[in-house]
Amino acid sequence: MRCVTYRVEKDENDMTVERFLRKKGVSRRVLIDLKKENDGITVDNKLIRTIDKLKTGDELKIKVREHEFLDHIIPHDIKIHIIYKDEDMTVISKNAGIAVHPSQRNRENTVANALAFKAKKENKDFVFRAIGRLDKNTSGLLIVAENPLSAAILSDMSSKKLMRREYIAVCFGELPESGTINAPIKREAESIVTRIVADDGERAITHFKTIAYKDGFSLAHVWMETGRTHQIRVHMKHIGHPLPGDFLYNSDYSIISRHALHAAFLNLNQPITGEKLEFFSPLPEDMQRFFPEITPEILKKLCGK
């Protein structure tokens, strides 16, 4: 159960409970669940209705309980790197080769399986709520919400681009010093996986800045305005600088066995407290070896972090 107490400020006087909580990011689904509880929403330990009005100085408390436990995810002992955890969110630095969610073809080798195993070991009920996705072979930072309230707020933050994830990519050839790729993307005909640039695709914008160039490869700092499937991989191929090791868009495995893309930076506000949080995940060894001289400290400095 997650308990959160809010203080009603002067400009929130006479606001209904529902409007107040919606302003705080409480989703309609969470509100429905709160109203079912005999202590879900209280002021001064007294139950209050969502249509009731609040007064300046009131301390409104909500108690958010879990209602959807998952028993179909198989606990599996997979090593994962948790770099941050609090009551509301966990941040993981995911290895390449591990999917986020189980699928029909991969029921055990996922982040969800690893966290299910950890929950079972700690004798805790398990719910998996990943915020955003990383491709199986993209390494780097991933957020998992720890309760229904933080999940709703984090999902809203993600959809409104209020959290910023930035990537490091290795690309073939010498990239320009910087650039913006504005090219629509759609699913390729007769494929459920491959994406292509097409005039009738969905809006897709990618920005990049070149960090280094050596031996026919560029190291790029990349961030997106939109979040289309495979966006960075498709856009880099589109401008003639595909990622090595990309089984869909440039299947050259001579130097690296997976596409050379890493979610290195993540900035967001803590969903309940609003505290500014910044996370960094150093390049994994298979990408670091392209540019061994670019240490994590240098990488952060070159990316303005």
C-alpha positions, 0 to 999 in steps of 0.5 A: 500500500502506498500512502500519500498526504497532500496539503491544500494550498491557498489557491486550491481552496474550495477545490473538489477532492476529485479535481484536486487529486486529478491535478496531482496526477491521480488517474481516473482508474486510481480514483475509482479504486480509492472510492471503493476503500473505506479509508481510501481518501480521508481528511483528518482521518475522516472519509471524504467524498470526491465531490466534497470541497477542500479548505486551505490547510487541509491535509488530504491522505490517500491510500493506494492499494494493489488490485492486479497481482500477476501470477503468469510471469515465471520467476527466473533468476536473471541478473539485473542491475538496479541503480535506484529504488524508492517507494514509487519507482525502480530504475534498471540499467538493462543489458542487451539481449534481455527483453523487457516483457515476456512474449510467446517466444520468450517467456523467461529471459526478460526484466519482468521475470527477473523482478518476479524472481526478486519479489518471490525471494522477498515474499512480496506480491508482484506487479510489473509496470514498465514505463516505456520500452527498450528493444531487446538488444538496446541496453540502458536505462529503464523505469519500472513503477512500483504502485498504481499511482506512480505508474499513472503519473510516470506514464503521463509524464512519458506521454507528455515528454516530461521525462528525457531519455538520451542515447549513445549510438555507434554509427557507420561512417563520419556523421556531421557535427550535429543534425536533426532528422525529420522523416516520417516512419511507418511499418513496412508492408507485409512485415510486423517488425520492420519500419521504414521512412515514408511520406505517409508515415507518422511524424518522427524527429531525431536529434544528434550530436557527434561526440567522436569519429575514428576508424570509420565509426562515429559515436553520437549523442542522440535524443528524440522528440517523438517515440516511434518504433526503432526510430533511431535505427531507422533514421540513422539508416535513412541518412546513410549511417546505420548502426553496426550489428543491427539485424533488421537495418544493417546486419553486419555482426563483424564487430558487434553482435547487436545494434550499437545503441545504449540508453545512457541518460535519464532525467525526470521528476520523482512522481510523488515528491517532484524531486529532480532525478538524473541517472547515467548508465556507462557504455557497456563493454561491446560499445566501449571498445569502439572508443576506449578513450571515451571514458564515462567521465569524458562521455558525460562532459561531452554530452553536457551532463 
